[in-house]
Amino acid sequence: MVDKIKTDQAGVILISTFSDEKSLIDLSNTLIMEKRICACVNYTTVKSIYMWNSDLKQENEFLAIFKTTSDCAEKLKIEIQNNHPYDVPEIVVIKMSDISSEYFNWMYKNTHTKDTNA
């Protein structure tokens, strides 16, 4: 059952792409374990086509979906911007408009407490 969260907090998804798996995993570990500003990161490989420096590029990348709470979103954006391997990293934030209370509570506990068993 999905319930609306009755709080000023909301769930947030931040999307970014990475050129290599190691940089994505290293940054994700820091954001989850050390900084505790991200509850979860899902990632997969994707093929991307884009313009860069007037050249059409076709590259394999890693698409990352970072999950956090609204009060951690700005800190998460800054950390990704400052530690991303790209000069111009993709950083897209999407507010979760409908999220189960159980999942939101799990995200909140993992970004707002020191308990690593949340």
C-alpha positions in Angstrom: 0.0 0.0 0.0 1.3 3.4 -0.9 0.7 6.3 1.5 1.5 10.0 1.0 4.2 11.2 3.4 2.7 13.8 5.8 5.9 15.8 6.4 7.8 18.6 4.9 10.3 16.0 3.7 10.0 14.3 0.3 11.9 11.6 -1.5 14.2 12.7 -4.3 15.9 10.9 -7.2 19.1 12.4 -8.7 20.2 11.0 -12.0 23.7 11.2 -13.4 25.9 9.3 -15.9 29.5 8.2 -15.4 32.2 7.2 -17.8 33.5 4.3 -15.6 32.1 1.9 -13.0 35.0 2.5 -10.5 34.4 6.3 -10.2 30.6 5.6 -9.7 31.2 3.0 -7.0 33.8 5.0 -5.2 31.6 8.1 -5.1 28.5 6.1 -4.2 30.3 4.4 -1.3 31.4 7.8 0.1 27.9 9.3 -0.3 26.2 6.3 1.4 28.7 5.3 4.1 30.7 8.4 5.0 28.6 11.4 4.1 25.2 9.6 4.7 23.4 11.9 2.2 22.3 9.1 -0.1 20.3 6.0 0.9 20.7 4.0 -2.3 22.3 4.0 -5.7 21.0 1.9 -8.6 23.1 1.8 -11.7 23.3 0.1 -15.1 25.2 0.4 -18.4 23.7 2.5 -21.1 24.7 3.7 -24.6 24.7 7.5 -25.0 24.7 9.7 -28.1 25.6 13.4 -27.5 27.5 16.4 -28.8 30.7 17.3 -27.1 33.1 20.0 -28.4 31.4 20.0 -31.8 31.8 16.2 -32.2 29.0 13.7 -32.2 29.9 11.1 -29.5 28.5 7.6 -29.0 29.8 6.1 -25.7 29.0 3.4 -23.2 28.3 5.0 -19.8 26.9 4.1 -16.4 23.5 5.6 -15.6 23.2 6.1 -11.8 20.0 6.7 -9.9 20.7 8.2 -6.5 17.9 8.1 -3.9 17.7 10.6 -1.0 15.5 13.0 0.9 14.7 16.6 0.0 16.8 18.0 2.8 19.9 16.1 1.5 19.4 16.8 -2.2 21.4 20.0 -2.4 24.4 18.5 -0.4 24.2 15.4 -2.8 24.2 17.7 -5.9 27.3 19.5 -4.6 29.2 16.3 -3.7 28.5 14.8 -7.1 29.4 18.1 -8.9 32.7 18.3 -6.9 33.7 14.7 -7.3 32.4 13.7 -10.7 34.9 12.6 -13.4 33.1 14.7 -16.1 33.8 18.4 -16.6 30.0 18.9 -17.1 28.2 16.1 -15.2 24.6 15.4 -15.8 22.7 16.2 -12.6 18.9 15.9 -12.8 16.8 16.0 -9.7 13.3 14.5 -9.7 11.0 14.9 -6.7 9.1 11.7 -5.8 5.4 12.7 -5.7 4.1 9.3 -4.5 6.2 7.0 -2.3 5.4 4.3 0.2 5.9 5.4 3.8 8.0 2.3 4.6 10.4 3.1 1.8 10.6 6.8 2.7 11.2 5.9 6.3 14.0 3.6 5.3 15.6 6.3 3.1 15.3 8.9 6.0 16.9 6.6 8.5 19.8 5.9 6.2 20.4 9.6 5.6 19.7 11.0 9.1 21.0 8.5 11.6 24.3 6.9 12.4 22.8 3.4 12.7 24.2 1.5 9.8 21.5 -1.3 10.2 18.6 1.0 9.3 
